[in-house]
Amino acid sequence: VGSSYFLALSCTLLWVEVGAWTYHYSDQGDYTWEQARNYCQTFFTDLVAIQNQQEIEYLNRSLPYHARYYWIGIRKLGGVWTWVGTRKALTKEAENWALGEPNNRRSNQDCVEIYIQRPQQSGKWNDEPCSRKKKALCYRASCQPFPCSQRGECVETIGSYRCECYPGFHGPECAEVVQCAELEPKGVHMNCSHPYGDFSYNSTCEFRCQEGFERRGAGMLRCLPSQEWSANIPTCTGRACAPAQGEMSCSHLHGDFTFGSTCAFSCQMGFALMGAQSRECTATGTWTGDTTRCEAITCPVLRAPDQGEMNCSHLHGDFTFGSTCAFSCQTGFVLMGPQSRECTAMGTWTGNTPHCEVLSAPDQGELDCSHLHRDFAFGSTCAFSCQTGFVLMGSQSRECTATGTWTGDATRCEVIVCPVLSAPAQGEMNCSHLHGDFTFGSTCAFFCQTGFVLMGPQSRECTAMGAWTGDPPQCKAPQVMSRHPWLPSPHVPTISPVPLMLLLCFISSCQLPGAGPPKQRPAELLSHSWELHLQLHVHLFL
């Protein structure tokens, strides 16, 4: 390393003398600026950082003359002259340039030398190329490693240092702490933390009131560097408040919120009361029961549909009263169900659970699509139609937009409905339905009760026009009469008795008029055979 000369100055100032800021310079060989700094940082602190004129005078008086002079710790960085040890820019007030300097001759003079023992302008600075070789002027700082109790800024002085204390601290080494008056609250709970001692600088005290009481004043006080507290001590007053999203109704015997006062609580729609429904102020100045609060009613957690997304907004908490969730589907899929759902005061969601389906033809319908870029992508359009007997509900065509959603509403084919049929009087009806009660394709067959004849079609079918085939059938009883003395009929006197007798002979053993009495009375024969042959021969009587 070679030897180095050492200069030291100790002086007694207003601050405690704690050592010396010493100067050192190399006595063997010269260095470039970079080499000089490396030398100083290796064996001492750094190239000298000059702080005032007194220091310059001391160096100029104490150091030996050297023809190439000495490097100091200033260099041009980014076009700004900078103290390299502290990375602080050189201020105008601290400049000590020689006359006409810095001149940056040949545009490469970025380092600084100090003239020592020079006949003219001794102690002044000059900018020089950093590659030139000079003596290294170093210093060993007194402010290492942890001076000023780490509560202040260490400022180097010639032969010593002084401490500039941070706010809240004082003393030669900044070891003493500012004290504030001790706090003595009444009727208020206090909790304090003291980083530097009881009720000293930066001590903080938090205050709270008993349940049912209200704090008046700041909730926290801090001891300031001025030895004052940041605010006055707060007080507590007996008070009951309505819970958030709730209401309160109170009655007072002796004054507002005093002994004997009672308060009843309720919550707004969509919120549930948690805690006591009513509370009373006791003789000890406290309220009976637990703290009352209103909690938002919760709905079951929703999930995004498969191949879809969900975006929710929550007023009072996740999936609680007032929350709304909007649903959308990925490209190529269409949302089936509500686009949004809301959590109600009953704890249920509006609407049904939506799902995403590949865009396809509706049941009983057809789909015809055209694609500009690729299947079911931006610009694709699809037209919908329904089969015979069904009507299209929703949009007749839909287009895929740039946002990946389809225009229009979901499409479906609904079966055409015919008017509801009923069985005829004294008859029955039996129907079969393909797509729903009394809809397209439904067929209904009709029957009459014993003793009645079906008038009209035996069956009817619901058509694609929403109308039934045929006319409504009826069930009628046959009405017959005869002038024959043994087959009386008081009605329809114009009917001939001959066809009636032919019918009776067909269904029984009898003789024509004038051939003698029948073996059985016609009334008995009619009762036994009427049901079997009535429909075959009713045209004889009508």
C-alpha positions as CSV (number, residue, x, y, z in Angstrom):
1,V,0.0,0.0,0.0
2,G,2.8,2.3,0.8
3,S,2.8,4.9,3.5
4,S,0.4,7.7,3.9
5,Y,0.5,10.9,5.8
6,F,-2.0,11.6,8.5
7,L,-3.4,14.9,9.6
8,A,-5.8,15.4,12.4
9,L,-7.3,18.3,14.2
10,S,-9.1,18.1,17.5
11,C,-11.1,21.1,18.7
12,T,-13.5,21.7,21.6
13,L,-16.8,23.0,20.3
14,L,-20.3,23.4,21.8
15,W,-20.8,19.7,21.1
16,V,-19.0,16.8,22.9
17,E,-15.6,15.9,21.4
18,V,-15.9,12.3,20.3
19,G,-12.9,11.9,18.0
20,A,-11.4,13.4,14.9
21,W,-12.1,13.7,11.2
22,T,-8.7,12.8,9.8
23,Y,-7.2,13.6,6.4
24,H,-4.8,11.2,4.5
25,Y,-2.9,11.5,1.3
26,S,-0.7,9.1,-0.7
27,D,3.0,9.8,-0.6
28,Q,4.2,7.2,-3.2
29,G,3.0,7.6,-6.7
30,D,0.1,9.4,-8.3
31,Y,-3.2,8.0,-9.4
32,T,-6.0,8.7,-11.9
33,W,-9.2,9.9,-10.4
34,E,-10.7,6.4,-10.3
35,Q,-7.5,4.9,-8.9
36,A,-7.4,7.6,-6.2
37,R,-11.0,7.0,-5.2
38,N,-10.4,3.3,-5.0
39,Y,-7.3,3.9,-2.8
40,C,-9.3,6.1,-0.4
41,Q,-12.3,3.7,-0.2
42,T,-10.0,0.8,0.5
43,F,-8.0,2.2,3.3
44,F,-10.1,5.2,4.6
45,T,-13.6,6.5,3.9
46,D,-13.5,8.3,0.5
47,L,-12.0,11.2,-1.4
48,V,-12.3,14.3,0.7
49,A,-15.7,16.0,0.7
50,I,-15.1,19.7,1.5
51,Q,-17.9,21.4,3.5
52,N,-16.7,24.9,4.2
53,Q,-14.0,27.5,3.8
54,Q,-12.5,26.8,7.1
55,E,-11.8,23.2,6.0
56,I,-10.2,24.5,2.7
57,E,-7.9,26.8,4.7
58,Y,-6.9,24.0,7.0
59,L,-6.0,21.7,4.1
60,N,-4.1,24.4,2.2
61,R,-2.2,25.2,5.4
62,S,-1.5,21.6,6.4
63,L,-0.8,19.6,3.2
64,P,2.6,19.7,1.4
65,Y,2.9,21.2,-2.1
66,H,2.7,18.8,-5.0
67,A,3.2,19.9,-8.5
68,R,0.3,17.9,-9.9
69,Y,-1.9,18.8,-6.9
70,Y,-4.6,16.6,-5.3
71,W,-7.8,14.9,-6.4
72,I,-11.0,15.6,-4.3
73,G,-14.4,13.9,-4.3
74,I,-16.2,16.0,-6.9
75,R,-17.1,14.6,-10.4
76,K,-19.4,15.6,-13.2
77,L,-22.3,13.0,-13.4
78,G,-24.9,13.5,-16.0
79,G,-23.7,17.0,-16.6
80,V,-24.0,18.0,-12.9
81,W,-21.0,18.5,-10.5
82,T,-21.7,16.0,-7.7
83,W,-20.1,15.0,-4.4
84,V,-19.5,11.3,-5.1
85,G,-19.6,10.3,-1.4
86,T,-23.1,11.6,-0.8
87,R,-24.4,11.7,-4.4
88,K,-25.6,15.3,-3.7
89,A,-25.2,18.0,-6.3
90,L,-22.7,20.7,-5.6
91,T,-24.6,23.9,-4.6
92,K,-23.8,27.3,-5.9
93,E,-23.0,28.5,-2.4
94,A,-20.4,25.7,-1.9
95,E,-18.5,26.3,-5.1
96,N,-14.8,27.2,-4.8
97,W,-13.7,27.3,-8.5
98,A,-10.5,29.1,-9.5
99,L,-10.9,32.1,-11.8
100,G,-12.2,31.0,-15.2
101,E,-13.0,27.5,-14.0
102,P,-14.5,25.1,-14.7
103,N,-13.7,25.6,-18.4
104,N,-14.0,21.9,-19.6
105,R,-11.1,22.3,-22.0
106,R,-11.3,19.8,-24.8
107,S,-14.7,18.7,-23.4
108,N,-13.2,15.9,-21.3
109,Q,-12.6,17.6,-17.9
110,D,-15.0,15.8,-15.6
111,C,-13.0,15.5,-12.4
112,V,-11.8,18.1,-9.9
113,E,-8.4,18.9,-8.3
114,I,-7.6,21.3,-5.5
115,Y,-4.6,23.7,-5.6
116,I,-2.5,23.2,-2.5
117,Q,0.3,25.7,-1.7
118,R,0.0,27.3,-5.1
119,P,1.3,30.8,-5.5
120,Q,-1.9,32.0,-7.1
121,Q,-5.4,31.1,-6.1
122,S,-4.3,28.5,-3.6
123,G,-7.1,26.3,-2.2
124,K,-9.2,26.8,-5.3
125,W,-10.6,24.1,-7.6
126,N,-10.0,23.3,-11.2
127,D,-11.6,20.8,-13.6
128,E,-9.2,18.2,-15.1
129,P,-9.4,15.1,-17.3
130,C,-10.0,12.1,-15.0
131,S,-7.2,10.2,-16.6
132,R,-4.4,12.5,-15.3
133,K,-2.5,11.3,-12.3
134,K,-2.4,13.2,-9.0
135,K,-2.2,12.6,-5.3
136,A,-5.2,11.1,-3.6
137,L,-6.6,13.3,-0.8
138,C,-8.7,11.1,1.5
139,Y,-10.5,11.4,4.8
140,R,-11.6,9.1,7.5
141,A,-15.0,10.1,8.9
142,S,-15.8,10.4,12.5
143,C,-19.5,9.6,11.9
144,Q,-19.1,5.9,11.6
145,P,-20.7,3.5,12.2
146,F,-23.7,4.6,14.3
147,P,-23.3,8.1,15.8
148,C,-26.0,10.4,17.2
149,S,-27.8,7.4,18.7
150,Q,-29.4,6.9,15.3
151,R,-31.8,9.7,16.2
152,G,-30.1,12.5,14.3
153,E,-27.9,13.5,11.3
154,C,-24.2,13.3,11.9
155,V,-22.4,16.4,10.4
156,E,-18.7,16.1,10.0
157,T,-16.6,19.0,11.3
158,I,-12.8,19.5,11.3
159,G,-11.5,17.2,13.9
160,S,-14.9,16.2,15.2
161,Y,-18.6,16.0,14.3
162,R,-21.9,17.3,15.6
163,C,-25.4,15.8,15.8
164,E,-28.4,17.5,14.2
165,C,-31.2,15.7,16.1
166,Y,-34.4,14.6,14.5
167,P,-37.7,16.1,15.8
168,G,-38.5,14.8,19.2
169,F,-34.9,14.2,20.3
170,H,-32.2,16.5,21.8
171,G,-28.9,16.4,23.6
172,P,-25.3,16.1,22.3
173,E,-25.9,12.5,21.0
174,C,-29.6,13.0,20.5
175,A,-30.2,10.4,23.3
176,E,-32.8,12.5,25.2
177,V,-36.4,12.3,24.2
178,V,-39.1,15.0,24.4
179,Q,-41.6,14.5,27.2
180,C,-45.4,15.2,27.1
181,A,-47.6,15.6,30.1
182,E,-49.0,12.3,31.5
183,L,-52.6,11.7,30.4
184,E,-55.3,11.0,33.1
185,P,-58.6,10.4,31.3
186,K,-61.9,10.1,33.3
187,G,-64.6,7.7,32.3
188,V,-62.7,6.7,29.1
189,H,-60.7,3.6,28.5
190,M,-57.1,4.4,27.4
191,N,-54.5,2.1,25.8
192,C,-51.1,3.6,25.1
193,S,-47.9,2.5,23.4
194,H,-44.5,4.2,24.3
195,P,-41.7,3.6,21.8
196,Y,-39.2,5.8,23.7
197,G,-40.6,5.9,27.2
198,D,-43.8,6.7,29.1
199,F,-45.7,9.7,27.6
200,S,-42.7,10.7,25.5
201,Y,-42.2,11.7,21.9
202,N,-44.3,9.5,19.5
203,S,-46.2,7.9,22.3
204,T,-49.7,7.2,21.1
205,C,-52.8,6.7,23.2
206,E,-56.1,5.3,21.9
207,F,-59.4,5.9,23.7
208,R,-62.7,4.1,23.6
209,C,-66.0,4.3,25.5
210,Q,-68.1,1.6,27.2
211,E,-70.8,-0.1,25.2
212,G,-73.8,2.2,24.9
213,F,-71.6,5.4,25.3
214,E,-70.5,7.8,22.6
215,R,-67.0,9.3,22.3
216,R,-66.7,13.0,21.9
217,G,-63.3,14.0,20.6
218,A,-60.3,12.3,18.9
219,G,-59.9,8.6,19.1
220,M,-56.1,8.8,19.3
221,L,-53.6,11.3,20.7
222,R,-49.9,11.5,19.8
223,C,-47.0,13.2,21.7
224,L,-45.5,15.8,19.3
225,P,-41.9,17.2,19.2
226,S,-43.4,20.4,20.7
227,Q,-44.0,18.5,23.9
228,E,-47.8,18.9,23.3
229,W,-50.4,16.3,22.6
230,S,-52.0,16.3,19.2
231,A,-55.5,16.9,20.7
232,N,-57.4,17.1,24.0
233,I,-58.5,14.0,26.0
234,P,-61.9,12.9,24.7
235,T,-65.0,12.2,26.8
236,C,-67.7,9.6,26.8
237,T,-71.4,10.4,26.9
238,G,-74.2,7.8,27.3
239,R,-75.8,7.2,24.0
240,A,-77.5,4.5,22.0
241,C,-77.5,4.6,18.3
242,A,-79.6,2.9,15.7
243,P,-77.6,0.2,13.9
244,A,-76.6,0.8,10.3
245,Q,-79.4,-0.2,8.0
246,G,-81.8,-0.1,11.0
247,E,-84.0,2.1,13.2
248,M,-84.3,2.8,16.9
249,S,-87.3,3.9,19.0
250,C,-86.5,5.0,22.6
251,S,-88.5,6.1,25.6
252,H,-86.9,8.1,28.4
253,L,-88.0,8.3,32.1
254,H,-85.5,10.9,33.4
255,G,-83.8,12.4,30.4
256,D,-82.3,11.3,27.1
257,F,-80.3,8.1,27.4
258,T,-80.3,8.1,31.2
259,F,-81.2,5.5,33.8
260,G,-84.4,3.8,32.9
261,S,-84.3,4.7,29.2
262,T,-85.2,1.8,26.9
263,C,-84.6,1.5,23.2
264,A,-86.1,-0.9,20.7
265,F,-84.3,-1.8,17.4
266,S,-85.5,-2.9,14.0
267,C,-83.9,-3.4,10.6
268,Q,-84.7,-2.2,7.2
269,M,-86.0,-4.6,4.5
270,G,-83.3,-7.0,3.4
271,F,-81.5,-7.0,6.8
272,A,-81.8,-9.3,9.8
273,L,-81.5,-8.0,13.4
274,M,-78.5,-9.5,15.3
275,G,-78.3,-8.9,19.0
276,A,-80.9,-7.7,21.5
277,Q,-84.2,-6.4,20.2
278,S,-84.4,-3.9,23.0
279,R,-81.9,-2.5,25.6
280,E,-82.3,-0.6,28.9
281,C,-79.9,1.9,30.5
282,T,-79.1,0.5,34.0
283,A,-78.1,2.2,37.3
284,T,-74.5,1.5,36.5
285,G,-74.6,3.5,33.4
286,T,-74.4,0.5,31.0
287,W,-76.9,-1.0,28.6
288,T,-78.5,-4.4,29.0
289,G,-78.2,-7.0,26.2
290,D,-75.7,-7.3,23.4
291,T,-74.8,-4.8,20.8
292,T,-77.4,-4.7,18.1
293,R,-76.6,-4.7,14.4
294,C,-78.3,-5.3,11.1
295,E,-76.8,-7.9,8.8
296,A,-77.7,-8.1,5.1
297,I,-79.6,-11.2,4.3
298,T,-77.5,-13.7,2.3
299,C,-78.4,-15.5,-0.9
300,P,-76.8,-18.7,-2.1
301,V,-73.5,-18.2,-3.9
302,L,-73.9,-18.1,-7.7
303,R,-71.6,-19.5,-10.2
304,A,-71.0,-18.6,-13.9
305,P,-72.7,-20.9,-16.3
306,D,-70.5,-23.4,-18.2
307,Q,-69.1,-21.7,-21.3
308,G,-70.1,-18.4,-19.8
309,E,-69.2,-15.6,-17.5
310,M,-70.7,-13.8,-14.5
311,N,-70.2,-10.2,-13.3
312,C,-71.6,-9.2,-9.9
313,S,-72.0,-6.0,-8.0
314,H,-72.5,-6.1,-4.2
315,L,-74.1,-3.3,-2.2
316,H,-73.7,-4.8,1.3
317,G,-71.4,-7.8,0.9
318,D,-70.8,-10.7,-1.4
319,F,-74.1,-12.3,-2.5
320,T,-76.3,-10.4,-0.1
321,F,-79.5,-8.4,-0.4
322,G,-79.3,-6.1,-3.3
323,S,-76.5,-7.9,-5.1
324,T,-77.0,-8.3,-8.8
325,C,-75.2,-10.7,-11.2
326,A,-75.2,-10.4,-14.9
327,F,-74.5,-13.4,-17.2
328,S,-73.0,-13.7,-20.6
329,C,-71.8,-16.6,-22.8
330,Q,-68.6,-17.2,-24.8
331,T,-68.5,-16.9,-28.6
332,G,-70.6,-19.4,-30.3
333,F,-73.0,-19.9,-27.3
334,V,-76.3,-18.3,-26.5
335,L,-77.7,-17.5,-23.1
336,M,-80.8,-19.4,-22.1
337,G,-82.5,-17.8,-19.1
338,P,-82.4,-14.4,-17.5
339,Q,-79.5,-12.0,-18.3
340,S,-79.3,-10.9,-14.7
341,R,-80.5,-12.0,-11.3
342,E,-80.9,-10.1,-8.0
343,C,-80.7,-11.2,-4.4
344,T,-84.1,-10.4,-2.7
345,A,-85.0,-9.7,0.9
346,M,-86.2,-13.4,1.1
347,G,-82.7,-14.7,0.6
348,T,-83.5,-16.0,-2.9
349,W,-82.5,-15.0,-6.4
350,T,-84.9,-13.7,-9.0
351,G,-85.3,-15.7,-12.1
352,N,-84.1,-19.2,-12.9
353,T,-80.5,-20.4,-13.3
354,P,-79.3,-19.4,-16.8
355,H,-77.1,-21.7,-18.9
356,C,-75.2,-21.4,-22.2
357,E,-76.1,-23.5,-25.2
358,V,-74.5,-23.8,-28.6
359,L,-76.6,-21.8,-30.9
360,S,-78.8,-24.4,-32.7
361,A,-82.2,-24.8,-34.2
362,P,-85.0,-24.7,-31.7
363,D,-87.1,-27.8,-31.0
364,Q,-89.6,-28.3,-33.9
365,G,-87.6,-25.7,-35.9
366,E,-84.8,-25.1,-38.4
367,L,-81.7,-23.0,-38.4
368,D,-80.0,-21.5,-41.5
369,C,-76.6,-19.6,-40.9
370,S,-74.1,-17.7,-43.0
371,H,-70.5,-17.1,-41.7
372,L,-68.2,-14.3,-42.8
373,H,-65.1,-15.4,-41.0
374,R,-65.6,-18.8,-39.3
375,D,-68.4,-20.7,-37.7
376,F,-70.4,-18.7,-35.2
377,A,-67.9,-15.9,-35.1
378,F,-68.1,-12.1,-35.5
379,G,-70.4,-11.3,-38.4
380,S,-72.2,-14.7,-38.5
381,T,-76.0,-14.4,-39.0
382,C,-78.6,-17.2,-38.3
383,A,-82.2,-17.3,-39.4
384,F,-84.8,-19.4,-37.6
385,S,-88.1,-21.0,-38.8
386,C,-90.6,-23.5,-37.3
387,Q,-92.2,-26.7,-38.6
388,T,-95.9,-26.8,-39.5
389,G,-98.1,-26.5,-36.5
390,F,-95.6,-24.4,-34.6
391,V,-95.1,-20.6,-34.3
392,L,-91.8,-18.8,-33.9
393,M,-91.3,-16.9,-30.6
394,G,-88.3,-14.5,-30.3
395,S,-86.1,-13.1,-33.0
396,Q,-86.4,-14.4,-36.5
397,S,-82.7,-13.8,-37.1
398,R,-79.7,-13.1,-34.8
399,E,-76.2,-11.8,-35.5
400,C,-72.9,-12.4,-33.7
401,T,-71.5,-9.0,-32.6
402,A,-67.9,-7.8,-32.0
403,T,-68.4,-8.3,-28.2
404,G,-69.1,-12.1,-28.7
405,T,-72.8,-11.8,-28.0
406,W,-75.8,-12.5,-30.2
407,T,-78.3,-9.8,-31.1
408,G,-82.0,-10.3,-30.4
409,D,-83.8,-12.6,-28.0
410,A,-83.6,-16.4,-27.5
411,T,-85.7,-18.2,-30.2
412,R,-88.1,-21.1,-29.6
413,C,-91.0,-22.8,-31.5
414,E,-94.2,-23.0,-29.6
415,V,-97.0,-25.4,-30.6
416,I,-100.2,-23.9,-32.0
417,V,-103.1,-24.2,-29.5
418,C,-106.7,-25.1,-30.3
419,P,-109.7,-24.2,-28.2
420,V,-110.3,-26.6,-25.3
421,L,-112.9,-29.3,-26.2
422,S,-115.5,-30.9,-23.9
423,A,-117.5,-34.1,-24.1
424,P,-121.1,-33.6,-25.5
425,A,-124.0,-33.8,-23.1
426,Q,-124.9,-37.5,-22.4
427,G,-121.5,-38.5,-23.9
428,E,-117.8,-39.0,-23.4
429,M,-114.6,-37.8,-24.9
430,N,-111.2,-39.5,-25.1
431,C,-108.2,-37.4,-26.4
432,S,-104.5,-38.0,-27.2
433,H,-102.0,-35.2,-27.2
434,L,-98.7,-35.2,-29.1
435,H,-97.3,-31.8,-28.0
436,G,-99.6,-30.7,-25.1
437,D,-103.2,-30.5,-24.2
438,F,-105.4,-29.4,-27.1
439,T,-102.5,-28.4,-29.3
440,F,-101.5,-29.2,-32.9
441,G,-101.9,-32.9,-33.6
442,S,-104.2,-33.6,-30.7
443,T,-107.1,-35.9,-31.6
444,C,-110.3,-36.4,-29.6
445,A,-112.9,-39.3,-30.1
446,F,-116.5,-39.0,-28.9
447,F,-119.0,-41.6,-27.5
448,C,-122.6,-41.4,-26.3
449,Q,-124.1,-43.1,-23.3
450,T,-126.6,-46.0,-23.6
451,G,-129.8,-44.9,-25.2
452,F,-128.3,-42.0,-27.1
453,V,-127.1,-41.6,-30.6
454,L,-124.0,-39.6,-31.7
455,M,-124.8,-36.9,-34.1
456,G,-121.7,-35.5,-35.9
457,P,-118.1,-36.7,-36.4
458,Q,-116.8,-39.5,-34.2
459,S,-113.4,-37.7,-33.9
460,R,-111.8,-34.3,-34.4
461,E,-108.2,-33.2,-34.9
462,C,-106.4,-29.9,-34.0
463,T,-105.0,-28.4,-37.2
464,A,-102.0,-26.1,-37.9
465,M,-104.5,-23.2,-38.2
466,G,-105.5,-23.6,-34.5
467,A,-109.0,-24.9,-35.4
468,W,-110.6,-28.4,-35.0
469,T,-111.7,-30.5,-37.9
470,G,-115.5,-31.1,-38.2
471,D,-118.3,-29.7,-36.2
472,P,-119.0,-30.3,-32.5
473,P,-120.9,-33.7,-32.1
474,Q,-124.0,-34.2,-30.0
475,C,-125.7,-37.1,-28.3
476,K,-129.5,-37.4,-29.0
477,A,-132.2,-39.9,-27.9
478,P,-134.2,-41.3,-30.9
479,Q,-137.9,-40.1,-31.0
480,V,-140.4,-42.6,-32.7
481,M,-144.2,-42.8,-33.0
482,S,-146.8,-45.2,-34.5
483,R,-150.6,-45.2,-35.0
484,H,-150.7,-48.9,-34.4
485,P,-152.8,-49.5,-31.4
486,W,-150.3,-51.7,-29.6
487,L,-147.3,-49.4,-30.3
488,P,-148.5,-46.0,-29.2
489,S,-146.4,-43.0,-29.9
490,P,-147.8,-39.6,-29.0
491,H,-145.1,-37.8,-31.0
492,V,-144.3,-37.3,-34.7
493,P,-147.7,-38.3,-36.1
494,T,-146.4,-38.2,-39.7
495,I,-144.2,-41.3,-39.4
496,S,-145.6,-44.3,-41.1
497,P,-146.2,-47.4,-38.9
498,V,-145.2,-49.8,-41.7
499,P,-141.4,-49.2,-41.3
500,L,-141.7,-49.5,-37.6
501,M,-143.5,-52.9,-37.9
502,L,-140.8,-54.1,-40.3
503,L,-138.2,-53.2,-37.7
504,L,-140.1,-55.0,-35.0
505,C,-140.4,-58.1,-37.2
506,F,-136.7,-57.9,-37.9
507,I,-135.7,-58.0,-34.3
508,S,-138.4,-60.4,-33.0
509,S,-140.9,-63.1,-34.1
510,C,-144.1,-61.3,-35.0
511,Q,-146.8,-61.2,-37.7
512,L,-147.8,-58.4,-39.9
513,P,-151.1,-56.6,-39.1
514,G,-154.0,-58.8,-39.7
515,A,-152.0,-62.0,-39.3
516,G,-152.9,-62.6,-35.7
517,P,-151.5,-61.5,-32.3
518,P,-147.7,-61.7,-31.7
519,K,-146.2,-64.3,-29.5
520,Q,-144.5,-61.6,-27.4
521,R,-145.7,-58.1,-26.7
522,P,-143.8,-55.5,-28.9
523,A,-142.7,-53.5,-25.8
524,E,-140.9,-56.5,-24.4
525,L,-139.2,-57.2,-27.7
526,L,-138.2,-53.6,-28.1
527,S,-136.6,-53.5,-24.6
528,H,-134.4,-56.5,-25.4
529,S,-133.2,-55.6,-28.9
530,W,-133.4,-51.9,-29.0
531,E,-129.7,-51.3,-28.0
532,L,-128.3,-53.7,-30.6
533,H,-130.1,-52.5,-33.7
534,L,-131.0,-48.9,-32.9
535,Q,-128.1,-47.3,-34.7
536,L,-128.6,-49.6,-37.8
537,H,-132.2,-48.6,-38.3
538,V,-132.6,-45.2,-36.7
539,H,-132.8,-43.6,-40.1
540,L,-136.2,-45.3,-40.4
541,F,-137.5,-43.0,-37.7
542,L,-135.8,-39.8,-38.5
